[in-house]
Amino acid sequence: MIDVTILGYVAAFCTTCSFVPQVMHILKTGDTKSISLAMYSCFVFGVFLWLVYGIAMQDWPIIIANAITLMLASIILLLKIRDVVRNKKRAPLSA
């Protein structure tokens, strides 16, 4: 039988690594058009809460996975916010 802690680490590794291709794509192309600002804002806040929960429970798979996921998802969110701000500055003023 598999140790549940190992299961937690494997699950954490898989879900956390899933963000790496998205971050790399955005850093390479600079394209955040298809990224939802509302979704990523909510997601980053939820991951932050999971991190706080993991710390409170002293659950290392949750702490490690959510600390890394928070960093990766925050990069995406910050790049999206940067692009939204840039696009608003470029938008023509309506009369």
N, C-alpha and C positions, 0 to 999 in steps of 0.2 A: 504494500500500500504506500502511496506517495505522501510525503510529509506536507501538511497544509501550508507551512511556511514557504516551502519550495514552490508550491503551486502559486502562492501569492507573489513571489518574486518573478516567476515566469509570466504570470498575467500582467504584472506591473511593467515588465520589460517590453512585452508585446504592445500594450496600449500606449506606453510612453514613446516607443520608437516609431509609432505610426505618425507622429507629428513631424519627424525629421524630414521626410520628403516634401511636405508642405512648406516648411520653413526654407529649405534649400531652393525650392521652386520660386518662392517669392523673392528671396535674396538674389537669385540669378536673373529673374525676369522683371522684377519690380511690379508685377501685376497682382493687385489685390481686388480687382473688380468683382470677382465671383465670391469674395469672402463677405459674410454677413457681419456687420458691425454689432448688431444686437445679439446675434448668436455667440460671437466670440467674447463679448463683454460679459454675458451671462455665464458662459463656460469658464472663463478665467476666474470669475468670482466663485463659482462652484468648486473649482479645483483648489482655490485658496482655502475654502471652507473644509474640503477634504484633508488638506495639509494640516490645518489646525486640529481637526478631528484625530488624524494620525498621531500628531504630537501629543495630544491629550491622552490617547490610548497607548502611547509608546509602541506603536505598531510600525516597525521599520519598513516593511514592503510598501505600506501606504505613505509613509513619510518620504521615502526616496522617490517613489514613482510620481507623487504629486509635486514634489519640489522641482523635479526635472520637467514634468509636464507644464507646471506653472511658468517656468522659464521659457519653454518653447512656445507655448500658446500666447504668452505675453509679448514675445517678439512679433508674432503674427498680428496681434491686436494693435500694438504700437505702430507697426508699418501701415495697417489699415487706417488708423486714426490720422497718421501723417498724410496719407493720400486723400482722405476726406477733407482735411484742412486745406491742402494744396488745391484740390478741385474747387472748393468754395471760393478761394482767393482768385482763381482763374475765371470763375463763372461771371458772365456779363450781368451787370446790374439791370434790372427791369425798371421801366419808366413808371 
